């Protein structure tokens, strides 16, 4: 699955349709935490196992027992963490940090990544045995711009949840506002759609979201202008480069590290170029 394309929405949907629906659904972004903290969150720890461990802590695998545990950005884990994840999948048990006894767990594991794990295996960055343990059923989730038919359904779901949280009737989209959502390219994918609707709910005085309540970038109804739209004369090489970099950034959801990979330059070079263009 790709980054921020509604991965957790799909994972929750799988959980809700399964026999595990009456148990916990938990998730974690493996790329958001350093290795030591990630392992504590995944497997738990015992009191005194490291500085700051003032009491025992249950890990998320154990907390999701008989439920579903969604591991986002699994490709960001270190080899050490991958070994421990493999043990959980093979032995169905976890050993908390600092502990000597294992805890049995019965947890469905769903994992997602924006990386090509088969290429990562060739580079020695990801364990092949863990990949094959995880890759029982693979689901490719395209970016939101390639599945616009999902936008009305996602919007309705987000507005329904918002209404529940506010203990009010769910707001509805006007025809113009739905047209704007359908026309926008959503470089930030599902998360950007959810944030745009959260903003619209706050700014809308009635029970209908009008186009005026949507972010300006959404109502513009088009992506970054092409070079030919910027100037009537022959563009400079710098203008072409800037437009191309912005296009790659948009297609990578604003992720500068991935954009640098796509451009074939170091991230530091990309940051210098963006600073020169005034785009950072």
Buried (B, 14 or more C-beta within 10 A) or exposed (E): BBBBBBBBBBBBEBBEEBEBEEBBBBBBBBBEBEEEEBBBBBBBBBEEBEEEBEEBBBBBBBBBBEBBBBBBBBBBBBEEBBEBBBBBEEEBBBBBBBBEEBBEBEBBBBBBBBBEBEEBBEEEBBBEEBBEBBEEEEEEBEBBBEBBEBBEEBBBBBBEEBBEEEEEEBBBBBEBBBBBBEBBBBBBBBBBBBEBBEBBBEEBEEEEBBBEBBBEBBBEEEBBEEBEEBEEEEBEEEBEBBBEBBBBBBBBBEBBEBBBBBBEBEBEEBBEBBEEBEEE
